[in-house]
């Protein structure tokens, strides 16, 4: 399928509207656009939604019974061919905003594993779905990204999207500090381009 048809969704989860991970995400989306993708960036701090309440309501039809802004996010997740999740690390894990969104995608897990249906009903007529993860952490701890990467892999598994890699940067803490790392900006730009053209 022609790359012009690729839909690439970037999800900025940082509570800071212009934080380091959002800067990286915008650069990755620039790369995806250069690769021919149609891109969209959404910021979770502009949406209002509750955490998952573990009611198992989604077990019946694969739909979440909570009606809030997650409904709009679900639509975007289902339409995207490429997804870039950008989340900073707080207390050795991805920020609460990102985790709350991922927990609410339990409806897709229910579709796959309770109802035994495909999450993407028209996947045979669409490009194979793929996703990548971008993160930054103030800590220099060797394993600071391990937990977040595992959660992201699970997120993409539920969405029937191949995990295309992670781009994580330690000791990037102060607002805008990533701008002092041109190598990181170049790396995510190229990753976005490759994601769109792969």
Steps between C-alpha positions, in 0.01 A plus 500: 500500500625849417663682794264793446231283654694426817336661803750575777368595844730657758387490863661754733433392857712746696313734736734771368357607169842565351715259700799305376306198379259724311792672329635160400156388382457805279837431341405136441174610336697735277696197386183299444352783293820515295449129440158567352277434801203706601573597860299607802618590850270477800590617851338307783503812719219633278279197566306412811452133581475269798731210578377147435259390773547125436126447457548248213225677309713471186481121519150506347561684172859623514389855577581713801191590702651827627395786272765771513775637276660157461230425245659751261845357569376147425387616156840650426683188619289280275548719192877532530740284300799624699498608864773684685459506875705764680510481880744635759617291793370590844614292800650224283188454286312679223299801614154441644328661201650244262430205729138608556443510126658159450293351783187626327595303187402189693202498263736389221639221717143386562429503127805285425506259790147485640294541183767347272456769237744718313539853636548631147206365302635618162866417556524293180440813292735726696876529543640290786481706819816602681589706804802645675576649838680823591601590853729715711602473864688720739658193655812337368402160644575220254155340526295818522309426177453125543154508654366761259624306199327183619172688550534655154558162337184373666312810382598438139422129533144587602477737204627235258798718413854374459744654748749689282739611774563742782700823511580590858732765642638509854599804704266733314302676769460876478237635265647529150821318594463263205577793269857468620511149351488548122596136450179391672289733286664366185451141616125533560454690174658211314299249703178681407600496134580131515176425681300667223688333215547149642 
